[in-house]
Amino acid sequence: MSRILVTGSADGLGRAAAAALLSAGHDVVVHARSRERAPALDTLVARGARLVVGDFTDRAAVRDIAAELNDAEPLDAVVHNAGVWSGPAVMPVNIVAPYLLTALLRGPRRLVYLSSGSHYGGRPSLAGVDWRGRGAGSYADSKLFVTTLAAAVARLRPGVLSNAVDPGWVPTKMGGPNAPDDLELGHETQVWLAASDDPQALTTGGYWYHRQRREPHGAVHDQAFQDRLLRTLAEETDTHM
């Protein structure tokens, strides 16, 4: 049994992943953005999940979650599922919060970051990026950054399995009711990478789509770009990985 945090698990793919991990017998920590959102997780909490609450647009809240989890039984894995499609929260939620949790949480040996096929349209430039969410940021850029973060962690932490997943365009609240991809397949790869002993799931540095490794944007494995991204995020958050 593993202890696994799934961020953004009040609905959609995060909730599906958390429910599947609970059904498989794992010790799951679920996350809601606010106390108002927390009741959506009551059924999972009733099944044994532990709840943490915090708004990922607020760096202090992310730090509080990390401190709370570090004071509890160590995590074995984190599924960085929380994400937003548009608006000023794009950079804070999609890349700054995953970076902070990666830097602050002690112990996880598996890290799964939610990417998107949209990352191929991202720009490998850090110039002028609004990390604090004072204006709308590019979703594609944020997903390129988080996919690059996953690759950088894989390179710099050889004892950690770090991977990025494109769940497909699935019919969630974010994806919309007419999204063409399979909702069930949308969360299975995250669950597999977080907990499976399958030899393929025990690899690192991958970009995955429905359990198949794919080649990401060319910038993802550019070590110079990885280093610039990590340096920028460390300076921006005053927190080094």
ChimeraX attribute file (.defattr): number of C-alpha atoms within 10 A of each C-alpha:
attribute: neighborCount
match mode: 1-to-1
recipient: residues
	/A:1	12
	/A:2	16
	/A:3	19
	/A:4	27
	/A:5	28
	/A:6	28
	/A:7	25
	/A:8	26
	/A:9	28
	/A:10	23
	/A:11	17
	/A:12	20
	/A:13	28
	/A:14	26
	/A:15	22
	/A:16	20
	/A:17	27
	/A:18	31
	/A:19	20
	/A:20	16
	/A:21	25
	/A:22	19
	/A:23	11
	/A:24	13
	/A:25	12
	/A:26	18
	/A:27	20
	/A:28	28
	/A:29	23
	/A:30	26
	/A:31	28
	/A:32	24
	/A:33	19
	/A:34	13
	/A:35	12
	/A:36	9
	/A:37	13
	/A:38	19
	/A:39	13
	/A:40	15
	/A:41	19
	/A:42	13
	/A:43	11
	/A:44	21
	/A:45	16
	/A:46	9
	/A:47	12
	/A:48	15
	/A:49	23
	/A:50	15
	/A:51	17
	/A:52	20
	/A:53	20
	/A:54	21
	/A:55	19
	/A:56	26
	/A:57	20
	/A:58	16
	/A:59	18
	/A:60	12
	/A:61	16
	/A:62	22
	/A:63	18
	/A:64	15
	/A:65	21
	/A:66	19
	/A:67	15
	/A:68	12
	/A:69	18
	/A:70	15
	/A:71	10
	/A:72	8
	/A:73	9
	/A:74	15
	/A:75	21
	/A:76	19
	/A:77	24
	/A:78	26
	/A:79	26
	/A:80	27
	/A:81	27
	/A:82	25
	/A:83	25
	/A:84	17
	/A:85	16
	/A:86	13
	/A:87	14
	/A:88	19
	/A:89	23
	/A:90	27
	/A:91	30
	/A:92	25
	/A:93	27
	/A:94	27
	/A:95	25
	/A:96	26
	/A:97	24
	/A:98	26
	/A:99	25
	/A:100	21
	/A:101	18
	/A:102	20
	/A:103	15
	/A:104	19
	/A:105	19
	/A:106	16
	/A:107	13
	/A:108	18
	/A:109	16
	/A:110	24
	/A:111	25
	/A:112	27
	/A:113	27
	/A:114	26
	/A:115	29
	/A:116	24
	/A:117	18
	/A:118	17
	/A:119	22
	/A:120	16
	/A:121	14
	/A:122	18
	/A:123	15
	/A:124	18
	/A:125	13
	/A:126	14
	/A:127	6
	/A:128	6
	/A:129	15
	/A:130	17
	/A:131	22
	/A:132	19
	/A:133	16
	/A:134	12
	/A:135	13
	/A:136	14
	/A:137	21
	/A:138	19
	/A:139	23
	/A:140	19
	/A:141	24
	/A:142	29
	/A:143	28
	/A:144	27
	/A:145	30
	/A:146	26
	/A:147	31
	/A:148	33
	/A:149	28
	/A:150	30
	/A:151	26
	/A:152	23
	/A:153	24
	/A:154	21
	/A:155	18
	/A:156	10
	/A:157	13
	/A:158	12
	/A:159	13
	/A:160	20
	/A:161	25
	/A:162	29
	/A:163	31
	/A:164	31
	/A:165	28
	/A:166	25
	/A:167	25
	/A:168	21
	/A:169	19
	/A:170	22
	/A:171	18
	/A:172	15
	/A:173	10
	/A:174	15
	/A:175	15
	/A:176	11
	/A:177	10
	/A:178	10
	/A:179	14
	/A:180	12
	/A:181	14
	/A:182	14
	/A:183	18
	/A:184	13
	/A:185	16
	/A:186	25
	/A:187	26
	/A:188	20
	/A:189	23
	/A:190	35
	/A:191	23
	/A:192	18
	/A:193	27
	/A:194	29
	/A:195	20
	/A:196	13
	/A:197	10
	/A:198	10
	/A:199	7
	/A:200	13
	/A:201	20
	/A:202	16
	/A:203	15
	/A:204	24
	/A:205	23
	/A:206	22
	/A:207	27
	/A:208	22
	/A:209	21
	/A:210	17
	/A:211	18
	/A:212	11
	/A:213	15
	/A:214	13
	/A:215	10
	/A:216	20
	/A:217	20
	/A:218	11
	/A:219	19
	/A:220	25
	/A:221	19
	/A:222	14
	/A:223	14
	/A:224	11
	/A:225	19
	/A:226	23
	/A:227	14
	/A:228	13
	/A:229	20
	/A:230	21
	/A:231	15
	/A:232	15
	/A:233	19
	/A:234	17
	/A:235	11
	/A:236	13
	/A:237	15
	/A:238	10
	/A:239	14
	/A:240	16
	/A:241	15
